[in-house]
Amino acid sequence: MTPFCPSRVSSARRALGAAVGVLFAALGCGGGSSGFATMGMPGIPSPTRVGANLVFADVKINGYGGGRLGVDTGSPVMLVDQSAFPGLMLGTATEVHANVTAGQFTVDNVPLVQQTFGGGMDPLGFAGLFGGEVMRQFTVRLDYAHPDLAFRLGMPSMEPAVDGVEVPGAAIDFTLQGGGRGQLNNAIITFPATRIPVTVDIEGVSHSFILDTGASETTVRSTLFDSLTADGRAQLSNLPITTVAGPGSAMVTRVRTITAGGETVTDPVIMMIGDPLRDMLLDSISAEVHRTIDGLLGGNFLREFMVTIDYPHGTLHLQRYTSATIVDEFQRVGFELAAGATNSTHRYAIGVVYQMTDAAAKNLTAGDELVSVDGQALDGLDSVAADDSLNGTVGSTKAIGLGKTADPTLTNTTVNILVEDLVPPPSP
């Protein structure tokens, strides 16, 4: 799905890029190939931040840096907030053209759709989406185990061997689908086919999915979610998310297995977007590709692998990490991160507090100022790092430093909060 406004850190686990489709009023289908000219050395990693199962890459627009774009196969277009690039002047048109540099590789005359995200107060520097319209001409690698250099664009055909992954891994063939025209901000936008179809087995049943590196969690249609949870397995409600269509909430549960290309991940979370956006995104993509899509294969599955998308040859490679530490973001204290109030002296506050958790029992409340975690001050951290600090080992505790709080007895105190599995797995 598609980034959000990082200054509204209701959760660092956001549904990203494919949600761009919700913004388009479909006018037709088609869309041609891009054929962008390039300059420089392909395959040099870009500086990145990885968090919430998403990859945020440092890029330059017309030579101006400062912003990070979410690498998002689920977004057909490049979305850019020019205000995140000091000195950059793109004008006011909805769609403009500019040169985009990742690592030491520049793609010339790229169509950019301008969108304001308002994330300037967040040191993460979120500035938009690196979408499929550009990536479809190249080979792309996402290396989740190396968060500082996790994105490569335009890899050379001869790559050296990589340690720490299974060889050869899985290879999934694909043909790009979708494309068309739509209206955004009163402008007609034409976009080529960018959707990568993947057959995904959930608990042994096959479904048609789309690969979405911009989706924090694997996201499913409501009917599929309801059928899986009919056995009474644990669910978590009111998870705050943000897409380009606006803020919303979601429900999550765990499934026993997700399998793609013969590669299986055990006990992963799946997410269903709640009302009023329920199924809108998947319905929009289904209309674009002319068949029913049941879900988006997202970052909580992909993070288990080094992911290489060879667009020119239509092959998705999944190489499982052999030694990387995978953090489960639903094993954490029982609240979400939020942006601090306008008049607060602190950057972050407590967001949603989940019922029946130790955080709720200790009387923490949404809006309480969040000052530190385990002695680490949060004001200087970006939203990804601040949210990551709330994760931990189930059964351990986090020392939560508070500022002003709704309960005066908690103001300017430190409270030890239990780390819990907020979404316990279903029985075997």
Backbone torsions as a table, in degrees:
resi	resn	phi	psi	omega
1	MET	NA	-146.9	-170.2
2	THR	-146.6	139.1	-176.7
3	PRO	-55.6	141.1	166.4
4	PHE	-63.3	-166.8	179.0
5	CYS	-115.3	103.6	-173.3
6	PRO	-61.9	-16.0	176.0
7	SER	-71.9	-15.3	173.9
8	ARG	-103.7	83.8	-170.3
9	VAL	-88.5	52.0	179.8
10	SER	-58.8	-27.6	170.4
11	SER	-164.4	140.8	174.4
12	ALA	-78.0	-6.5	175.5
13	ARG	-95.7	96.1	-175.4
14	ARG	-114.1	148.3	170.0
15	ALA	-82.5	118.4	-174.5
16	LEU	-100.3	-126.1	-150.3
17	GLY	-51.9	-42.3	-174.8
18	ALA	-63.6	-15.8	179.5
19	ALA	-64.4	-12.2	173.3
20	VAL	-52.5	-35.1	-178.7
21	GLY	-58.3	-29.9	-180.0
22	VAL	-65.5	-27.5	-176.6
23	LEU	-79.1	-17.1	-176.6
24	PHE	-90.7	131.7	167.1
25	ALA	-89.8	105.5	-170.6
26	ALA	-59.7	130.6	-179.5
27	LEU	-115.6	-15.6	-178.0
28	GLY	174.1	-174.4	179.1
29	CYS	-128.9	172.3	-178.2
30	GLY	123.1	-136.0	-176.3
31	GLY	96.8	130.7	-175.2
32	GLY	-100.5	-170.1	178.0
33	SER	-81.2	160.0	-174.2
34	SER	-86.9	-58.4	179.1
35	GLY	64.8	46.7	-178.3
36	PHE	-73.4	143.6	170.2
37	ALA	-77.9	152.7	-177.0
38	THR	-134.9	166.7	178.1
39	MET	-152.6	143.0	175.4
40	GLY	101.9	-167.8	-173.9
41	MET	-97.3	116.5	178.3
42	PRO	-75.9	158.9	171.3
43	GLY	80.7	3.0	175.4
44	ILE	-80.5	126.6	-176.7
45	PRO	-60.7	143.1	172.6
46	SER	-87.7	145.9	169.4
47	PRO	-58.7	136.3	-174.7
48	THR	-140.4	167.3	165.9
49	ARG	-126.8	135.5	175.5
50	VAL	-116.3	127.2	177.3
51	GLY	-165.4	153.6	-178.1
52	ALA	56.7	29.6	-179.3
53	ASN	66.0	21.2	-177.9
54	LEU	-121.8	152.1	177.3
55	VAL	-109.9	123.5	178.2
56	PHE	-112.0	116.3	-173.7
57	ALA	-105.1	135.6	171.2
58	ASP	-68.6	129.3	177.7
59	VAL	-134.2	166.5	171.6
60	LYS	-121.9	141.3	175.8
61	ILE	-115.0	118.5	-175.4
62	ASN	51.8	33.9	178.0
63	GLY	88.4	-7.3	-179.2
64	TYR	-95.0	127.5	179.0
65	GLY	-102.9	-172.5	177.2
66	GLY	121.7	-25.0	-175.7
67	GLY	-110.0	157.2	175.3
68	ARG	-118.4	136.0	177.3
69	LEU	-108.5	135.9	173.3
70	GLY	-71.9	128.1	-179.6
71	VAL	-79.1	113.5	-161.3
72	ASP	-139.0	95.9	175.8
73	THR	-65.8	-17.8	-179.9
74	GLY	-82.2	-8.4	176.7
75	SER	-100.0	118.3	179.3
76	PRO	-64.2	-27.0	-172.3
77	VAL	-120.2	166.9	172.0
78	MET	-87.2	122.2	175.8
79	LEU	-107.3	130.9	-175.5
80	VAL	-139.4	135.7	171.8
81	ASP	-103.8	104.4	-173.3
82	GLN	-65.0	-20.6	-179.7
83	SER	-66.3	-16.7	179.6
84	ALA	-83.5	-3.8	-179.4
85	PHE	-117.6	92.5	-176.3
86	PRO	-54.0	128.1	178.8
87	GLY	92.2	-14.1	-177.5
88	LEU	-73.9	133.2	178.9
89	MET	-125.7	105.9	-179.2
90	LEU	-109.6	-2.1	-175.7
91	GLY	82.7	-167.0	-173.3
92	THR	-113.7	-3.0	-179.5
93	ALA	-63.7	148.4	178.3
94	THR	-61.1	-44.8	179.1
95	GLU	-114.7	127.3	178.9
96	VAL	-130.6	174.5	177.0
97	HIS	-124.0	139.6	-178.9
98	ALA	-157.2	167.2	176.2
99	ASN	-90.0	134.3	-176.4
100	VAL	-119.0	126.3	-178.3
101	THR	-114.4	127.5	173.6
102	ALA	-125.0	125.0	-172.7
103	GLY	63.1	-121.0	177.3
104	GLN	-115.4	27.4	-173.8
105	PHE	-123.6	123.8	-178.0
106	THR	-112.9	131.5	174.2
107	VAL	-105.5	125.2	-171.2
108	ASP	-89.9	147.0	168.6
109	ASN	55.1	48.9	-178.9
110	VAL	-83.5	132.9	172.6
111	PRO	-71.3	126.9	179.5
112	LEU	-118.3	133.7	173.4
113	VAL	-97.0	122.5	-176.2
114	GLN	-83.9	132.9	-179.9
115	GLN	-145.2	138.3	178.2
116	THR	-94.5	125.3	179.7
117	PHE	-108.3	-20.9	174.5
118	GLY	68.7	31.8	-177.3
119	GLY	-97.7	21.1	-174.3
120	GLY	-63.4	-24.1	-179.1
121	MET	-82.7	-9.8	-179.3
122	ASP	-96.1	122.0	179.8
123	PRO	-60.8	-11.7	175.5
124	LEU	-58.3	-33.0	177.9
125	GLY	72.5	31.1	-179.1
126	PHE	-61.0	129.0	-172.7
127	ALA	-133.2	8.5	177.8
128	GLY	139.1	-155.5	-173.6
129	LEU	-127.8	134.2	171.1
130	PHE	-90.3	99.3	-166.4
131	GLY	-95.2	175.9	-173.9
132	GLY	-66.6	-24.5	-177.7
133	GLU	-58.1	-34.2	176.8
134	VAL	-87.1	-45.8	-173.9
135	MET	-62.4	-27.0	-173.2
136	ARG	-63.9	-13.3	178.5
137	GLN	-90.0	-8.8	-168.0
138	PHE	-130.9	176.3	166.7
139	THR	-96.0	134.7	-174.7
140	VAL	-123.2	137.2	174.8
141	ARG	-122.6	134.6	172.8
142	LEU	-117.9	116.8	-177.5
143	ASP	-113.7	86.6	-173.4
144	TYR	-62.6	-24.7	-177.2
145	ALA	-77.1	-10.0	179.1
146	HIS	-125.0	79.6	-167.9
147	PRO	-65.4	-17.9	-179.8
148	ASP	-83.3	-20.6	-176.9
149	LEU	-140.7	56.8	-167.9
150	ALA	-92.7	-4.2	-173.2
151	PHE	-127.0	125.2	173.1
152	ARG	-125.6	136.2	178.7
153	LEU	-119.9	136.6	175.7
154	GLY	68.0	48.8	-178.2
155	MET	-64.6	143.0	175.6
156	PRO	-66.9	159.3	-176.0
157	SER	-67.4	-28.9	179.4
158	MET	-104.3	103.0	179.5
159	GLU	-103.0	138.1	176.2
160	PRO	-66.8	159.1	177.5
161	ALA	-61.5	147.2	-178.6
162	VAL	-114.8	127.5	176.8
163	ASP	-78.8	155.3	172.1
164	GLY	86.4	9.8	177.0
165	VAL	-133.5	155.1	176.4
166	GLU	-72.9	142.3	179.9
167	VAL	-123.4	131.0	5.8
168	PRO	-87.1	-12.0	-173.6
169	GLY	81.2	-167.2	-178.1
170	ALA	-98.8	146.8	175.2
171	ALA	-125.8	122.3	-178.1
172	ILE	-116.2	117.6	178.6
173	ASP	-78.7	146.1	177.9
174	PHE	-148.5	158.5	169.2
175	THR	-123.4	126.5	-177.3
176	LEU	-59.5	140.3	-178.6
177	GLN	-125.7	166.2	175.0
178	GLY	89.9	-149.9	-175.2
179	GLY	94.6	160.9	178.5
180	GLY	156.1	-152.2	178.9
181	ARG	-131.7	151.6	177.2
182	GLY	-157.4	170.2	-179.2
183	GLN	-107.5	129.3	179.3
184	LEU	-141.5	124.8	-179.8
185	ASN	51.4	42.2	177.5
186	ASN	67.6	14.8	176.2
187	ALA	-118.1	147.0	176.6
188	ILE	-88.9	121.4	-178.5
189	ILE	-111.5	130.2	174.6
190	THR	-105.3	132.7	-178.4
191	PHE	-136.3	142.7	-176.8
192	PRO	-81.2	176.6	175.2
193	ALA	-65.8	124.8	-179.7
194	THR	-134.1	-7.8	-172.8
195	ARG	-76.0	130.5	179.1
196	ILE	-102.6	107.4	-178.7
197	PRO	-78.0	141.1	178.8
198	VAL	-139.9	132.1	171.9
199	THR	-84.0	122.6	-175.6
200	VAL	-120.2	129.3	174.5
201	ASP	-97.6	123.1	173.2
202	ILE	-111.7	116.3	-176.4
203	GLU	50.7	40.3	173.3
204	GLY	88.0	-1.2	-179.2
205	VAL	-110.3	130.3	-175.4
206	SER	-82.0	142.7	179.4
207	HIS	-143.2	154.6	176.3
208	SER	-88.4	119.4	-178.7
209	PHE	-122.3	169.7	170.8
210	ILE	-119.9	136.2	175.3
211	LEU	-68.1	129.0	-176.9
212	ASP	-140.8	92.9	179.3
213	THR	-69.2	-11.3	178.4
214	GLY	-94.7	5.2	175.9
215	ALA	-99.4	120.3	-179.0
216	SER	-59.3	-43.6	-178.3
217	GLU	-121.4	151.1	172.5
218	THR	-62.2	124.5	-170.2
219	THR	-113.6	135.0	-174.3
220	VAL	-127.3	161.0	175.9
221	ARG	-65.7	150.4	-174.8
222	SER	-61.6	-36.4	-179.7
223	THR	-65.4	-36.9	177.6
224	LEU	-69.2	-42.9	178.1
225	PHE	-60.1	-45.6	-178.3
226	ASP	-63.9	-38.1	-179.4
227	SER	-68.7	-35.5	-179.4
228	LEU	-73.0	-33.1	-177.6
229	THR	-90.9	1.5	179.8
230	ALA	-64.6	-17.7	179.5
231	ASP	-83.2	1.7	176.3
232	GLY	88.0	11.2	179.9
233	ARG	-62.5	159.9	-175.6
234	ALA	-63.1	143.6	175.8
235	GLN	-132.3	155.3	173.1
236	LEU	-122.5	124.3	-176.9
237	SER	-104.6	163.2	172.8
238	ASN	64.5	30.8	172.7
239	LEU	-70.0	119.2	-178.5
240	PRO	-74.2	131.4	176.5
241	ILE	-132.3	166.6	174.7
242	THR	-140.3	132.5	173.6
243	THR	-121.8	175.7	176.6
244	VAL	-65.4	-16.0	176.4
245	ALA	-82.6	-3.7	177.5
246	GLY	121.0	175.2	179.9
247	PRO	-73.0	154.4	178.1
248	GLY	-163.0	-163.2	178.1
249	SER	-137.7	166.4	-176.9
250	ALA	-143.8	165.7	171.6
251	MET	-118.0	144.3	179.1
252	VAL	-131.2	153.4	172.9
253	THR	-148.4	172.1	175.0
254	ARG	-107.0	148.2	172.5
255	VAL	-114.8	159.5	-177.3
256	ARG	-68.6	-42.0	-178.4
257	THR	-149.7	146.9	163.8
258	ILE	-126.0	129.9	-178.5
259	THR	-127.5	133.7	173.9
260	ALA	-140.6	129.7	179.6
261	GLY	60.0	27.5	-178.1
262	GLY	83.3	-2.4	178.6
263	GLU	-98.5	129.2	-174.5
264	THR	-117.1	136.1	171.5
265	VAL	-113.4	133.1	-174.7
266	THR	-99.4	136.9	176.1
267	ASP	58.7	38.7	176.3
268	PRO	-79.5	159.3	173.8
269	VAL	-82.2	145.5	165.3
270	ILE	-121.4	154.7	-174.3
271	MET	-126.5	143.1	170.6
272	MET	-120.7	126.3	177.7
273	ILE	-73.9	134.3	-177.0
274	GLY	-85.2	-179.2	177.4
275	ASP	-65.3	149.3	5.3
276	PRO	-89.6	4.6	-175.9
277	LEU	-95.2	4.8	-175.0
278	ARG	-50.6	122.2	176.0
279	ASP	64.9	-3.9	-179.4
280	MET	-59.7	-43.7	-178.3
281	LEU	-63.2	-48.7	-178.3
282	LEU	-68.1	-34.0	175.7
283	ASP	-65.2	-39.3	179.9
284	SER	-64.6	-44.1	179.0
285	ILE	-66.8	-40.3	178.5
286	SER	-58.1	-42.4	178.1
287	ALA	-64.6	-35.9	-178.5
288	GLU	-68.3	-39.3	-175.6
289	VAL	-98.8	-0.7	174.4
290	HIS	65.1	35.0	171.3
291	ARG	-162.8	162.1	-175.3
292	THR	-76.4	127.1	175.9
293	ILE	-107.9	127.6	-176.2
294	ASP	-95.0	-11.9	-178.5
295	GLY	-177.7	176.3	179.2
296	LEU	-120.5	123.1	177.3
297	LEU	-81.0	108.5	-167.9
298	GLY	-108.7	-169.7	-170.3
299	GLY	-63.3	-29.7	-178.4
300	ASN	-71.0	-17.6	168.1
301	PHE	-88.0	-47.6	-172.8
302	LEU	-65.0	-29.9	-176.6
303	ARG	-62.2	-16.5	178.5
304	GLU	-76.1	-7.0	-171.4
305	PHE	-134.5	154.5	160.5
306	MET	-81.5	122.9	-171.3
307	VAL	-107.1	122.7	176.0
308	THR	-121.4	121.8	-179.9
309	ILE	-109.0	105.2	178.6
310	ASP	-91.9	87.1	-177.8
311	TYR	-60.7	-46.4	-176.8
312	PRO	-59.9	-33.0	-178.5
313	HIS	-101.9	1.2	175.9
314	GLY	62.4	47.3	-179.5
315	THR	-134.9	129.9	173.9
316	LEU	-103.3	121.0	179.6
317	HIS	-104.8	131.3	175.3
318	LEU	-120.7	115.1	178.3
319	GLN	-117.9	110.5	-174.4
320	ARG	-66.3	137.3	175.0
321	TYR	-69.3	139.9	-178.9
322	THR	-97.8	-16.5	-176.8
323	SER	-142.4	0.1	-178.1
324	ALA	-69.7	145.7	174.9
325	THR	-86.9	120.4	-179.6
326	ILE	-101.8	121.6	-178.8
327	VAL	-92.9	128.5	175.8
328	ASP	-90.6	111.0	-173.2
329	GLU	-73.9	-3.0	174.2
330	PHE	-100.1	7.1	169.3
331	GLN	-104.9	95.0	-168.8
332	ARG	-162.8	180.0	172.1
333	VAL	-68.0	161.3	-168.9
334	GLY	-86.4	40.2	174.2
335	PHE	-148.0	164.2	177.3
336	GLU	-102.9	163.6	177.7
337	LEU	-88.2	144.0	175.8
338	ALA	-138.3	161.5	173.8
339	ALA	-71.6	142.8	177.6
340	GLY	-65.7	157.9	178.6
341	ALA	-62.6	156.4	-177.7
342	THR	-55.4	-38.3	-177.8
343	ASN	-92.4	9.2	-179.2
344	SER	-82.5	150.4	175.6
345	THR	-88.6	-1.4	-178.9
346	HIS	-117.7	146.3	-174.2
347	ARG	-69.5	-33.3	-170.9
348	TYR	-122.6	158.1	176.8
349	ALA	-139.9	170.8	173.4
350	ILE	-78.4	133.1	176.9
351	GLY	-95.3	-131.8	179.6
352	VAL	-60.6	131.8	172.4
353	VAL	-106.2	123.7	-175.3
354	TYR	-82.3	137.8	179.7
355	GLN	-64.3	155.1	175.3
356	MET	63.0	26.8	174.7
357	THR	-114.0	166.5	178.0
358	ASP	-64.3	-33.3	178.1
359	ALA	-61.1	-42.4	177.5
360	ALA	-66.9	-40.4	-179.4
361	ALA	-64.6	-29.5	179.4
362	LYS	-85.5	5.7	173.6
363	ASN	71.0	26.1	170.7
364	LEU	-69.6	146.7	-172.2
365	THR	-134.8	143.2	175.2
366	ALA	-54.4	131.7	-178.2
367	GLY	100.9	-15.0	176.1
368	ASP	-61.5	135.9	179.6
369	GLU	-67.3	132.4	-179.7
370	LEU	-107.3	116.5	-171.4
371	VAL	-103.3	-42.4	-174.8
372	SER	-154.7	160.5	172.8
373	VAL	-133.0	120.9	-178.4
374	ASP	52.9	38.8	176.8
375	GLY	84.4	-7.6	178.4
376	GLN	-87.0	116.5	177.4
377	ALA	-64.8	137.4	-175.1
378	LEU	-94.3	-18.2	-171.8
379	ASP	-59.8	-30.6	-178.2
380	GLY	-90.2	0.0	-176.9
381	LEU	-95.3	149.4	171.7
382	ASP	-76.2	170.6	-172.4
383	SER	-64.9	-31.1	178.2
384	VAL	-66.9	-49.5	-179.2
385	ALA	-65.0	-40.2	179.6
386	ALA	-63.7	-42.3	179.6
387	ASP	-69.2	-38.8	179.2
388	ASP	-59.5	-30.1	-177.7
389	SER	-67.4	-14.3	179.6
390	LEU	-87.2	-9.1	176.6
391	ASN	-82.2	158.7	178.2
392	GLY	-177.4	-168.5	179.3
393	THR	-87.5	128.2	-179.3
394	VAL	-57.0	130.8	-179.2
395	GLY	99.2	-17.0	175.0
396	SER	-84.1	179.1	178.3
397	THR	-126.9	155.6	173.5
398	LYS	-116.4	133.2	176.2
399	ALA	-85.8	107.1	-175.0
400	ILE	-97.5	112.3	178.0
401	GLY	-85.8	127.4	-174.5
402	LEU	-113.5	150.9	170.2
403	GLY	-103.2	-122.6	176.7
404	LYS	-70.3	136.7	-177.4
405	THR	-136.5	160.6	176.9
406	ALA	-66.4	-35.5	176.2
407	ASP	-91.6	109.1	-174.3
408	PRO	-59.4	-23.5	179.6
409	THR	-71.9	-14.0	179.4
410	LEU	-99.4	-11.0	-176.7
411	THR	-60.4	131.3	178.2
412	ASN	57.7	38.0	176.1
413	THR	-121.9	171.9	172.8
414	THR	-116.6	128.4	-176.1
415	VAL	-120.4	131.3	176.9
416	ASN	-84.2	121.3	-176.1
417	ILE	-117.8	133.5	-177.6
418	LEU	-70.3	137.6	170.9
419	VAL	-84.8	126.9	-174.8
420	GLU	-128.6	159.9	168.2
421	ASP	-85.0	105.7	-174.0
422	LEU	-71.9	-18.1	179.0
423	VAL	-133.6	83.7	-179.0
424	PRO	-61.0	145.9	-178.6
425	PRO	-70.8	157.0	177.3
426	PRO	-69.2	160.8	178.1
427	SER	-64.3	151.0	-178.9
428	PRO	-57.9	NA	NA
